[in-house]
Each structure stands twice: as structure tokens, then as C-alpha cells.
Amino acid sequence: MEDAVNGIRGEAAVILAGETRKVCLTLGALAEIETALGTVGVEGLAARMRNLCANDLMVVLAALLRGGGEDGLAQTLARSQIGVDEAAAAIVAGFEASV
């Protein structure tokens, strides 16, 4: 990884397709997720996150990767070899690091 993870900023290091990547729940990523999932506010987002489909997982993961500065990977996410468990773990790490 080019840059070290900044825990104070809420960044987390995750393994995706065998490589260490950085995710971060920024305000921009949160807004992107809310818009893509059609939710308003944290409570609405929390309820919606309980029932994510595969496309939703990709949207949320891509937003968290962009928040972590991983723009290139976010753009090619759909073609990568990232498993569902891997994606879910990365999303959890991104949200947990923001607390």
C-alpha cells in the first residue's frame, strides 16, 4: 500500500482480491451510499443496510474505497475477483473504523 492507514481519519486496511487496500467512510462516501441506496439519514441507511443485494454491496464497497483514495480499484470493482465474504468484511471494517 502506497500510503499508511490513518486510523484517526477513520481509514481501515482491508484485503481485497489478495491485495491490501484502504477504505474510509467519508462524508462524501456516506452521501454517495445514501443516494445509491435511496435512503435518508442514518436510521434509514441502517435499516437498508440490513438487506443488501449483491449490487448494493458493490455500491457501498466502491464508495468506501473511493473514500480511502482507492479510485482506480473502485472503477474496476465489478470485474475483480472479490468474494461476497471479502466485500462484506471490508464494508464492516470501513464502518467500524469511522466510529
Secondary structure, DSSP 8 states (H G I E B T S, - for coil): --S---GGGTEEEEEETTEEEEEE--HHHHHHHHHHHT--HHHHHHHHHTT--HHHHHHHHHHHHHHTT-HHHHHTGGGS---HHHHHHHHHHHHHHT-
